[in-house]
Amino acid sequence: MSHLIVSNLTKTVGDKTLFKNIEFTIYEGERAGLIGINGTGKSTLLSILAGIQEADSIELDHPNKYRVAYLPQEPQFNEGETVLQAVFSGNSPILQLNREYEETVTQLSKNPESEELQNKLFRLQQQMDNEKAWDVNALAKQSLTKLGIDMYDAIVSSLSGGQQKRVALAKVLIEPADLYLLDEPTNHLDVQSTEWLQEMVTRLKGAVIFITHDRYFLDEISTHIYELANQTLYRHTGNYADYLEARAIREEMRAATQDKLRNRYRSELKWIRRGAKARTTKQKARIQRFEQLDDQIDRNTDDANLELSLATTRLGKKVIEGEHLSKTFADRVILEDFNFLLQQGDRIGIIGANGYGKSTLLNIIAGEIQPDEGEVIVGSTVKLAHFKQVLPKMNENERMIEYIREASNDITDAEGVRYSAAQMLERFLFPLHTHGTPIGKLSGGERKRLHLLRLLMEQPNVLLLDEPTNDLDIETLGVLEDFIEHFPGVVMTISHDRFFLDRIAKKLWILDGQGNVNESLDIYSDYLEKQALAQKIEAKEEKVEKQPKLQKTKNEKKRLTFKEQKEWETIGDQIAKVEEDIMTTEEEISTAGSDFTKLQQLTVKLDELNTEYERLIERWSYLEEIVKG
């Protein structure tokens, strides 16, 4: 079985040690979700494993010809490269063959009379047949289509950042590899694409290490959780839910231990305060034990949340109102005669496919884009903060604490308690000793978290958030969600993060791409389920409509053919055999324990058996109808 053993891995950036002597082993079929707050080195770790960055020290053990496929957060492409050329740009022979074939097809379309190109295409087609390369070709185009890319001949550099990331993702998914390294693969993906990606990743034959802020995605596909913290990598078996359960137990035990230590500490402190002298060996030892106990006491009792209700400017009954808003770009209608009224306490999630104008709508409400028709009326008491997908330019030499103090030195909650800029930085997971760090030394996720805090320090009463979850770590997302839950004003957010929308949005605005904005009071996951069910019913009705209606005479009665008669005689035994195999496989799964390789194999087998069972039952029902006339 293919494997990768990593040991003695150390990496320091400037004066900051990201991780020191970490080690882990990952086997074929394992899918490890890599978590940790921004700045702990998650992206750096993947980059080192991909051979892009160098480590201070590292030892690797793996089979010969061990292949790694890597999706960085910000992929780079060759100048002038088309989408298909980029997707087939891998080093494996089968990808190079596909690339040459697609380039020849393009050349021949421009010069169809060329006998040389015709002969070359014929030779490549034969090679594609012999190498069975057509499957990879079809998978590449299917992957691009599922990810919302249908312009195969487009120059990659002309695409948006989100589209470029999806092209890079398609490239990685079709690449034959022993280890797949995916850095935020769900960024810029809508729900349908994310669900398709879940299925694709679980089908990959190699091992997978991935970073994601999408907690549903993390929980669905991970077999292990790798946690980066305190310069160390902790390995947990199971998915994200299993990790959370284990962490809760660990924290409960830690709290109980701390209670015992505090009781001992209080007793020893009384002895010390009575003026204990270190005259004897026993007294010296007791003083030393007290000093060790003092080091063990955890005086930081704050959890990573932000359960405070800010004092904000009072909002009137009418917060923001939109009247007869219309907006068109080129030939695309974004809004048509849209009316709305925001009221205090509203929590609105804006959803719709990529390119339908979600960010444009938010920019119109913020007053940064003017509608073609209609107007936005903003209440006199509104103090608005707009968090955009792209961060504003930041002074890289400025220190974190100074950047926050430019907005405000402190912040006041609803009860009048003041929190300093330093205290708020700590609540947003920036430890006190890091507050003097220049912004230029922060990771992309840390900068995003810092800018978000700066906006909140201005104490707005209306928050407009455009994809706030992208590039934020899971701990920070929890902090942001806690903050929003206690935020007294209005929140409008665009997000593809299902967990975030489920927790935050009380109302959905759905853009349909034709200028309409529909409203739903469903929780986001419930809305998605209803949409999926409606699409299935619609597809079934279309299928029924397309089937030709057969005219039958009253006396016409269908009979079994000779082949169907033989099938009818044996199909009952076949069903019984598959039922027995399903029960046996389910028992094997229940006793497989933590052997995830075996579990994965058994799960695949069970899926195949269930599919066969459904096919046999459907066939049996058809034959029974004929037998009974």
N, C-alpha and C positions, 0 to 999 in steps of 0.2 A: 504494500500500500504506500502511495506517495505521501511524503511528510516533509515538514520544515521544522528544524530545531534551532531556535535562536537563544544564544546565551551571551553573558557579559556585554550586553548592549548599553552603552553610555553615550549621551549626547549633551553637549553644553553649547548654548548660544550666548555669546558675550559673557557676562558674569552670572548667567542663569543656567543651572543644571536642570534639564527637562526630565531626564530619567537616568538612573545609575545602576548598572549591572543587572538590568532586567533580563528575564529569561522566560520562554514559553515554547510549547510544541503544538503545532497544528497539523491535523491529518486530513487526508482527502475526505470530502463530504461534510466537514465541519464548517459552520458559518458563525464567525465571531463578530459580535457587535462591539466596537471600540468606543467607550464612553469616557467622559472626564470633562471638567470645566474648560472653557477656552483658555489657551495658553499653557496647557499641561503637555502639549507636544503630540497630539493625535495625528495631525496631518504630517508632521515631521517624521513620525514613526513609519507611516505608510511610504513616504518619500524615500526613506532609508532602505526599506525592504524592496522598493522598486529599483534601487540602484541609482536614484537621482541625486540624493544627498549623501555625504559621507558621515559616518559615525565617528566618535572619538575612539571607540573600541567596539568590536562586534565579532562573534563567532557564529558561523552558519553551517549547518549540516543538512544536506538534502541529496537526493539521487542526482545522477548526471542528467544533463539536458532538462533541468527543472525550469519550467517556463512561468513567467510572471506577467499578468496583464494588469495595467494600472490606469485608473481614472482619477486624475487630479481635480482639485476644486476649480482651477482655471486652466483648461486645456489649451495647448498651443498647436497651431496647424501651419503647414508649409504655405508660403505665399502662392496664390493662384490655384490652390487645390480645390477640386470639386467635392461635393458631399460623398459620392461613391468612391472617389479616389482616397479620401480621408478614411472612410470606413474599411477599405481594403488595404490600408497602408501598413498592416502588421508584417512581421518577418516570416511567418509560416508559409511554406510553399503553396498551400491551397489558397491563401489570401492573395499572394502575389499573382497566381494564375487568374483569379477572379479580376484583379486590378487590370492585368494585361488584356483580358477579354473585354471588359467594359470600355477601356480606352480605345481598343480596336473598333468596337461597335460605333463609338462616337466619331472616330476618324472616317469610317466607312459611310456614315450618314452625311458627312460633309463632302465626301468624294466617292460616290457610289459606283463610278465606272472603273475604279482602280482594281485591276486584276490581282495585283500584289496583296492588297488589303483583303480581297475576297478569299484568296488562298490562305492568308494568315488566319482569318476568322474561321475558315473550315478546319484548319489544323488545331486551333484553340478549342473549338467545339468538341472535336474528338478527344482532346486532352481533358476537357471538362467532364466528358462522359466517363473516361477511363479512371479519373481521380475522384469521381462522384462529387464534383465541386458544385453541382447545381443546387444541392441542398443548402450550402453555405450562402450561395448567391440569393436564394429565395429567403433565407433567414435574415440576411442583411436588410433586404428591402422590406420584409415584414416588420423588423425591429424599428426601422426608420418610420414606417407608416404608423405603427402603434405609439411611437413617441412624438407624433405630430409633424414629421418631416416628410414631405412628398415631392420636394424639388431636388431630385437626385443630381441634376447637372448644375445646380447653383454653386457659386464660389463661396466657400465656407466663411471667408473673411467678411462677406457681405451680410451674413446672418447676425441676428441679435446674440447677446451673450448667452441667453437661455437656450436658444436653438443650437449654438455651438456646443454647449454642454451635452445636449441630447445626441448630437452627432457623435461626440466622443464616447458617450455611453453605449451607443449602438456598436461602435467599433470594438469596445472591450467585450461586449456580450457574445460576439461571434468569434472571438479569438480563442483558439485552442490553448488552454493554460492549466497549470497545476495549482496556481494560486492567483486569485482575483483580489485586487486591492481597490476598493471603491470609496472615494472621498465625497460624501454628501451626494449620492446618486439620485435622491428624490428631489433635490432643488430644481425648481422651474417645471416640475411635472404636475399635471392635473391628476385627479383621483383615478380616472380610468387608466392612465399611463402608469401610475404608481402600483395599482393592483396587478397590471400586466407584468411590471418589473418584479413584483413579489414572486409571481409564478416562474418567471425566467430564472431568477437567482436560485430558487430551490431546485431547478433542473440542472444547474451547472455541476459538472462532474468533479471539478477541483475543489480545493478549500477556498473560503472567502473570508476576508477581513474587511469590514465596512464601518464607516462613520456616518451617522445619520441623526437628525434631530426629530425625525418622525417616529414617535413612540409606538404607534400601531404597526408600522413597518418593522421596527426593531423587534417587537414582541413576536411578530408573525414568523420571521425567518431565522432568527438567531438560535443556534444550539448552544452557544457559549457567550458570556459577556466578559470582555477584557476591560478592566477599569484602570485608567491612569490617574494616580493620585500620590502625592508625597514622594515624587521621583521613583515610584515603584509601579509595576503592573500587577494587578490582582486578577486572577482567573476564576470565573464562576461558571459552573455547569448549569445549563438550562437557559430558558429565554429571559426576556426582560422582567416579566411578572415573577418568575422564580427568583431572579436577582433582588427585586424589591422586597420580596417576602423574607429572603435571607438577611438582607440589610436591616429590615425592621427588627428581626430577632436579635441581630448583632448589636444594634443601637440600644435595644431594651436591656441586654446583658451588660453593655457598657455603662448605661445609666445606673444599673443596680451596683456595679462595681464602684463607680464614682461615689455613690451614696455611702458605701462602706468605708472608702478611703477618706471621705470628708469627716465621718464620725471618728475615725482613728486620728485624723489630723487635729480635730478639735481637742481631743484628749491629750495628745502630745504637745499641742500648743500651750495648754494650761501648765504642763510640767516645765516647758521652756520658760514661760513667763514668770514662774516662781523663782527664777534666777538659777537654773541648773548650771552647775560648774562642771567642766570636763576634766575632773580631777582623777577619775578612775577610768580604766579601760572600758568597763561596762557603760559608764556615762558617755564616754566618747562615741562608742558604737551606737548608743541610743540617739545622740545628736545627729550622727551621720544618717541614721535611718529616717529621722525627721526631715532632714534636708532632701533625701531621696523621695520621701512622701510628698514634700512640697512641690517637687518637680512633676510628680504624677498627677497632681490635682488639676483637673480641667476647669479653668475659670471662665471659659467661653461657653456659655449656656445657650446662646442664640442659635436657633435653627436657621437653615437657608430658606427663609421666607420673608415676606414683607407685609405682614398683617398689620398695616396701619392705614387709617382713613385720613386722607389729606384734607387740610382746610383749603378750600378752593373758593374762587369768586362765586357768589350766588348766581345761579342760572334762573332766568325768567321762564315763563310757561312756553314761550316760543324760542327755541334755541337757534335752529337754522331751518329755513324753508326754501324749497325749490319750486318755482312756478313755470310750467310749460317749457322744460328744458329740452333742447335739441342740439345734437352735435354730430357732424359728419366729417370724416377724413377721407379725401379722394372719393372713391365710390362706396366706402363702407359707412353704414349708419351705426353710430355708437348709441345715441339716445334720440328718442322721438316723443315729444310732448310728455316728458316725465315730470310728475309732481310728487313732492314728499314734504313731510314735516317731522323734524327731529324734536324729541321731548326729553326732559331730564330722566336719566336712568336707562336710556336706550343702549342696547348692546347689539350692534348690527354686523353680521358677517356678509361681505360682498363676494359672490361666487359666480363662476361662469368659465367657459373655455378660454385658453390663452388667446389673446388678440381680440377679445370681445369688448375691451374698453374699461376694465375695472379700475386701472390706475388713472385713466382719463377722468372717470367719474369722481374719484377722490380728489384729483387736482382741480376740478371744477368747483367742488364744494369748498376746497381750501382757498379758492380765488386765484389760483395760479394759472388756470386756463379759462378763457371766456367761452361760454356757450354761443352757438350760432344764433339761437333764439332763446327767449326766456331769461329769468334772472334768479340769482341766489340771494336771499335776504338773511343776513346774519344778525342775531340778537345783540343788543347793546352790551350785554354782560358777558358775552362769549370771549374766552381766552383760549385760542386754538394752538395745538402743537401737531405738526405733521411729520411723521417718521417715514422717510422714503426708502425705496429699495437700494438706491445708490447713496452712499454716505457723502456728505459735503467734504470739501478739502479740509484736512486738519493739519495744524502746525506740528510737525514731527518732533521738534525740539521742545515743545511745551510739555510740562509735567501734568500728570493726570489730575492732581488736586487743583492745579491752577485752571485747567480746562473746565472743571466743574464749578469752581468759584466764580468764573466769568458769568455764569448763569445766576448763581446765588450762593451765599456763604452758608445758608442753612434753610431748612424747610420745616413747616409747622403742620402738625396733624390736627384733626378735628377737635381734640381736647386741649389744644394749646401747647402741647409738648413740642419742643424744638429739637431737631436733629441736624447736626453739623454736616458739612460736605463730607468730612472724613467718615462719619458714622454711616452716611448713605452709601459711600463707596464700599464700606465693609458689608453692608446689607446686599449690595449688588456683587458680592463675591470677590471683591478686591481687598486682600489682607492689608493691614495697616502699613506693613513694611514696604509695600509696593507703590504707595501713593506718590512717591517722588519719581517714579519711572517715566522717562520721556515717552510720548505717544508713539514715536517711531519704532520703539522696541516691542510694541504690542502686536499680537496676532490679529488677523482680520476679524475674528469673532469677538475678541476683547475690545477692539475699537467700536464695534457695533453696540456692544453692551454699554460702553462708556458714553457714547453719543445718546443712547436711549435714556440713560440716567440724567444727562444734561437737560434733555427736553422736559423730563419729569420734575427736575429741580425748579423749573420756571412756574410750577404749580398751575398747569392749564386746567380748564374744566371741560374741554372737548379734545379727545385724542383721535387722530386719523393715523392708522398704522397700515403701511403697505408692505406686506410680506415680512413682518417683524421676526418670524421664526427662522428665516434662512440664515445659516451660519452661526446660530446661537446654540450653545450646548444645552443639554437637557436640564441641568441644574438651574441655569439662567432662565429657561422657559418656565420652570416652576416658580421662580421669583417673580417673573413678569405676570404670570397668571394670578398669583396671590395678590399682587399689587392691583391688577385690574378688578378683581373680585371686590376689593374694598374701595375702589375709586368711585367717588360720588357723582362724577359727571357723565358725559356721553362718550361712548367708544364705538368707532367704526373701523373695521379691519378687513383687509384682503389677506387670505391665507389659503394655502393648499394643505396645511397641517390639520388633519382630521381631528386629532386629540385636542389641539388648541381651540378649534372652532366649536367642538362639542362642549368644551368647558366654558367658553367665553360668550358665544353668540346666542342671544335669546330670540333673534329674528334674522331671517336671511333675505337678502336682495339677490335675485338671480337674473343675470344678464343673458339674453338669448341670442345675441349677435345680430339681431334685426331691429334694434332700437328699443326693445321692450325691457322693462325691469319688473319682474314678478316678485311677489312677497310670500314668504312662508314662515310659519311659527314653529316648524319642526326643528328638532335637534338635527344637526348636520348629518350624522350617520343614519338617522331615520329617513331623512329626505333622500339620501343616496339609495337606500334600500327600496323606497317607493319608486324612484326613477328606474332602477334596474328591473323591478317587477313590471312596471308599465311598458318598458322596452321589450321584455319577453312576450307579454301579451300581444303587443302590436306586431311583433315579428311572427307570432303564431297565426294571428288573423290574416296577415299578408300571405302567409304560406297557404292557408286554407283557400283564400280568394284566387290564388294562382293555379290551384289544382283543377284540372278539367273535370266537369261534372259528367259522369258516365250515365248514359240512359240505359236503364235495364227494363226488360219486359217483366210482367208480373210473375211469370212462371220460371224466369231465369234463376238458376240456383248454382252457385259455384261449388266445385268439388276439388278435393285434394288431388294434386298430381301424384304420380308414383313416387317421385323424390320426396314430396311433402309428406306422403303417407309414412315413408320410412323415418323421416325426421320426427313426425308426431309420435311414433312408437318409442323413440329414444330420448326425447327432449325432457321428459319428467325426470329420468335418471340423471341427465346432465345438470339439471337445476339442483337436485339433491346433492350431487357431488360438489358443485360450486358452493352451496350453503355450508357444507361440511368444511371445505377449505377456508371459507371466511371465518368460521368459528375457531378453527385451529390457528389461523394467523393472528386473530385478535388475542387468543391466549398467549401466543408467543410474544406479542407486543407488551402485554401486561407483565411478563416475566423478564423482559429484556433489560430492565434496570437502567443504568446510565451508559450502556453500550450504544452510543448514538449512531455509529455506523450501521450496526445491526438494525436499530430502530428505523433508520432511514430506508434501508432495503425492505424491511417488513411493511412499512407504510406505503411504499411504491407498489409492492405486491398486493396489499389490501385494496388500494385504489383500482388496480387492474381487475381484481376479482369482482369488486362491486360493479364495475363497468360491464363486465361479462355477464354478471347476474341480471342486471337491468336489461341487457340485450336479449337474454334468453327468455325472461318474463314477457317482454314485448312480443317476441316471436311466438311464444306459447299462446298468448292472448289472440294473436292473429289466426293461428291454426285452429284454435278452439272455436272461433267464430265461424270458420268455414265448416268444421265438423258438425256444429249445431245448426248450421243453415241460417 
